[in-house]
């Protein structure tokens, strides 16, 4: 996930309250923008719900000779799911509170809403739907300050053990000015989705922590650009 220099927030990765805690480091090479992004991501469940966070660093700072010198920006999200009714019929419905912001980001957001989880018996396949009210600051505004997020995770897809398909899709209302072919354009919404595919290659040589794969960023009116963009990335993931 690469969120530095964006104009608004993206998605939350949510699991059931009894899912395993996990911290992982993802490293991506962006094939269209030619730079590296790292993502430190963590998920932790407890008796009151769950906590998810990630922090991105873009390594795209260049000197006058256009040589990369290090970090150009960072982006951070932290979300808390609250569920005190895990033994009831509404056990898959959680309250949701979230904060997004970063360096070089220009805007920060607080989000408040709810999420609903669908899953199979062993939680190897999960689908989360989130609906949230979104605040804006630093001059940002929205005629429809609502964000809808869909998050998925599917393990051993196509019957291939160790092959995982995951990702998110976000759409929210925000008044943004973007670069277009014929100049600047005012847009009223933002969409972004980042499907990822990972193969646990390390399982073949006794290092189950290591996966290889990548993601594709599909976006509309995102990160200062009007219209549709497609940005593929290659990556590795290490689970601590």
C-alpha positions as CSV (number, residue, x, y, z in Angstrom):
1,X,0.0,0.0,0.0
2,X,1.4,3.4,-1.0
3,X,-0.4,6.4,0.4
4,X,2.1,9.2,0.5
5,X,1.2,12.5,-1.2
6,X,-2.4,11.7,-1.5
7,X,-5.3,14.1,-1.1
8,X,-7.5,12.0,1.1
9,X,-7.5,8.7,3.0
10,X,-7.7,5.2,1.8
11,X,-8.7,1.8,3.3
12,X,-8.7,-0.3,6.4
13,X,-7.8,-3.9,6.6
14,X,-10.2,-5.6,9.0
15,X,-10.4,-9.2,10.4
16,X,-12.5,-11.0,12.9
17,X,-11.7,-10.6,16.5
18,X,-10.3,-14.0,16.9
19,X,-7.9,-13.7,13.9
20,X,-4.2,-14.1,14.6
21,X,-2.2,-11.0,15.5
22,X,0.3,-10.1,12.8
23,X,3.0,-7.6,11.9
24,X,4.4,-7.5,8.4
25,X,6.8,-5.4,6.3
26,X,6.0,-5.0,2.6
27,X,8.4,-3.6,0.1
28,X,7.2,-2.5,-3.4
29,X,8.8,-1.2,-6.5
30,X,6.4,1.0,-8.4
31,X,6.9,0.2,-12.1
32,X,5.2,3.4,-13.4
33,X,6.7,5.9,-10.9
34,X,10.1,4.2,-10.6
35,X,10.5,4.3,-6.8
36,X,10.4,2.1,-3.7
37,X,7.7,2.2,-1.1
38,X,7.8,0.3,2.2
39,X,4.7,-0.5,4.3
40,X,4.8,-1.6,7.9
41,X,1.4,-3.1,8.8
42,X,0.0,-4.6,12.0
43,X,-3.2,-6.2,13.2
44,X,-4.0,-7.1,16.8
45,X,-7.2,-8.5,18.3
46,X,-8.4,-8.3,21.9
47,X,-11.5,-8.8,24.0
48,X,-12.9,-5.4,23.0
49,X,-12.3,-5.6,19.3
50,X,-9.3,-5.1,17.1
51,X,-6.6,-2.6,16.1
52,X,-5.1,-2.1,12.7
53,X,-2.4,0.3,11.5
54,X,0.1,0.9,8.7
55,X,2.7,3.4,7.9
56,X,4.1,4.0,4.4
57,X,7.4,5.5,3.3
58,X,8.0,6.6,-0.3
59,X,11.7,6.6,-1.2
60,X,11.6,9.2,-4.0
61,X,13.5,12.3,-2.8
62,X,16.0,13.3,-5.5
63,X,18.9,15.8,-5.6
64,X,19.6,18.3,-8.5
65,X,21.1,15.4,-10.5
66,X,17.8,13.4,-10.0
67,X,19.6,10.8,-7.9
68,X,17.3,9.3,-5.3
69,X,18.4,10.3,-1.8
70,X,15.8,8.7,0.5
71,X,12.4,9.3,2.0
72,X,10.2,11.8,0.2
73,X,7.0,11.4,2.3
74,X,5.1,9.2,4.6
75,X,1.5,8.3,5.4
76,X,-0.1,6.7,8.4
77,X,-3.5,5.1,9.3
78,X,-4.7,3.6,12.5
79,X,-8.1,2.2,13.1
80,X,-9.9,0.7,16.0
81,X,-12.8,-1.7,15.8
82,X,-15.0,-1.9,18.9
83,X,-17.1,-5.0,19.5
84,X,-18.5,-5.7,23.0
85,X,-21.2,-8.0,21.7
86,X,-19.2,-10.9,20.3
87,X,-21.5,-13.6,21.7
88,X,-24.7,-12.0,20.2
89,X,-26.3,-12.3,16.8
90,X,-24.6,-9.1,15.8
91,X,-21.1,-10.4,16.5
92,X,-19.9,-9.6,13.0
93,X,-20.9,-5.9,13.2
94,X,-18.4,-3.6,14.8
95,X,-18.1,0.1,15.5
96,X,-15.2,1.7,13.7
97,X,-13.0,4.8,14.4
98,X,-10.0,5.8,12.3
99,X,-7.3,8.4,11.8
100,X,-5.4,9.1,8.6
101,X,-2.5,11.6,8.0
102,X,1.0,12.0,6.9
103,X,4.1,14.1,6.0
104,X,3.7,15.5,2.5
105,X,0.0,14.5,2.7
106,X,-1.5,18.0,3.3
107,X,-4.7,16.7,4.9
108,X,-5.7,14.6,7.8
109,X,-9.0,12.8,8.4
110,X,-11.0,11.3,11.2
111,X,-13.6,8.7,10.3
112,X,-16.4,7.2,12.3
113,X,-18.8,4.5,11.3
114,X,-19.3,0.7,11.3
115,X,-18.1,-2.4,9.6
116,X,-19.6,-5.8,8.9
117,X,-17.6,-8.9,8.4
118,X,-18.4,-12.0,6.2
119,X,-16.2,-15.0,6.5
120,X,-16.0,-18.8,6.1
121,X,-15.6,-21.2,9.1
122,X,-11.8,-20.9,9.5
123,X,-11.5,-17.2,8.5
124,X,-9.3,-18.1,5.5
125,X,-11.7,-16.0,3.3
126,X,-12.9,-12.7,4.7
127,X,-14.9,-9.8,3.3
128,X,-15.5,-6.6,5.2
129,X,-17.8,-3.8,4.3
130,X,-17.3,-0.4,6.0
131,X,-19.4,2.8,5.9
132,X,-18.0,5.9,7.6
133,X,-18.5,9.6,8.1
134,X,-15.3,11.4,7.1
135,X,-14.0,14.8,8.4
136,X,-11.7,17.2,6.5
137,X,-9.4,20.0,7.4
138,X,-6.7,22.2,5.9
139,X,-9.2,23.7,3.5
140,X,-10.4,20.4,2.2
141,X,-14.1,19.9,1.8
142,X,-16.8,17.5,0.6
143,X,-20.4,17.7,-0.6
144,X,-20.8,14.1,0.5
145,X,-18.4,13.3,3.4
146,X,-19.0,9.6,3.3
147,X,-16.5,6.8,2.7
148,X,-17.4,3.3,1.6
149,X,-14.7,0.6,1.9
150,X,-14.6,-3.0,0.8
151,X,-11.7,-5.2,2.1
152,X,-11.1,-8.8,1.2
153,X,-8.6,-11.6,1.9
154,X,-8.7,-15.0,0.2
155,X,-6.3,-17.8,1.1
156,X,-5.1,-20.7,-1.1
157,X,-7.0,-19.4,-4.2
158,X,-7.4,-21.7,-7.2
159,X,-6.4,-24.5,-4.9
160,X,-2.8,-23.4,-4.7
161,X,-1.5,-23.6,-1.2
162,X,0.2,-20.5,-0.1
163,X,-1.4,-18.2,-2.8
164,X,-3.3,-15.3,-1.3
165,X,-5.5,-12.6,-2.9
166,X,-6.2,-9.6,-0.8
167,X,-6.8,-5.9,-1.1
168,X,-9.3,-3.1,-0.7
169,X,-11.5,-0.6,-2.6
170,X,-12.4,2.8,-1.4
171,X,-14.7,5.5,-2.7
172,X,-15.5,8.8,-0.9
173,X,-16.8,12.3,-1.6
174,X,-14.2,15.1,-1.7
175,X,-13.8,18.3,-3.6
176,X,-10.4,18.0,-5.2
177,X,-8.5,19.9,-8.0
178,X,-6.6,17.5,-10.2
179,X,-4.2,17.7,-13.1
180,X,-5.9,16.9,-16.4
181,X,-4.6,16.9,-20.0
182,X,-6.2,20.3,-20.7
183,X,-5.3,21.9,-17.4
184,X,-6.8,21.7,-13.9
185,X,-10.1,20.1,-13.3
186,X,-12.5,20.1,-10.3
187,X,-13.7,16.6,-9.2
188,X,-16.1,15.6,-6.5
189,X,-15.1,12.1,-5.6
190,X,-12.1,9.8,-5.2
191,X,-11.7,6.1,-5.9
192,X,-8.8,3.8,-5.2
193,X,-8.4,0.0,-5.1
194,X,-5.2,-1.9,-4.5
195,X,-5.6,-5.7,-5.1
196,X,-2.6,-7.7,-4.0
197,X,-1.5,-11.2,-4.8
198,X,1.1,-13.0,-2.7
199,X,2.7,-16.4,-2.9
200,X,4.4,-17.8,0.2
201,X,7.6,-18.9,-1.6
202,X,9.4,-19.3,1.7
203,X,7.4,-22.4,2.6
204,X,9.5,-24.3,0.1
205,X,12.8,-23.7,2.0
206,X,11.7,-23.5,5.7
207,X,11.1,-19.7,5.8
208,X,7.3,-19.3,6.1
209,X,7.7,-15.6,6.8
210,X,8.6,-14.7,3.2
211,X,6.1,-14.1,0.3
212,X,6.6,-12.6,-3.1
213,X,4.0,-10.9,-5.3
214,X,2.8,-7.4,-5.8
215,X,-0.2,-5.1,-6.3
216,X,-1.9,-2.9,-8.8
217,X,-3.2,0.5,-7.9
218,X,-6.4,1.4,-9.7
219,X,-7.6,4.9,-9.1
220,X,-9.9,7.7,-10.3
221,X,-9.2,11.3,-9.3
222,X,-6.6,10.2,-6.8
223,X,-3.3,11.8,-5.7
224,X,-3.7,15.0,-7.8
225,X,-4.6,13.2,-11.1
226,X,-7.9,13.5,-12.9
227,X,-9.4,10.3,-14.3
228,X,-8.3,6.7,-14.3
229,X,-4.8,5.5,-13.5
230,X,-3.3,2.1,-13.3
231,X,0.0,1.6,-11.5
232,X,1.5,-1.9,-11.1
233,X,4.1,-2.8,-8.4
234,X,6.3,-5.8,-7.6
235,X,6.8,-6.6,-4.0
236,X,8.0,-8.8,-1.2
237,X,6.3,-9.3,2.2
238,X,8.0,-10.5,5.5
239,X,5.7,-11.6,8.4
240,X,7.3,-11.1,11.8
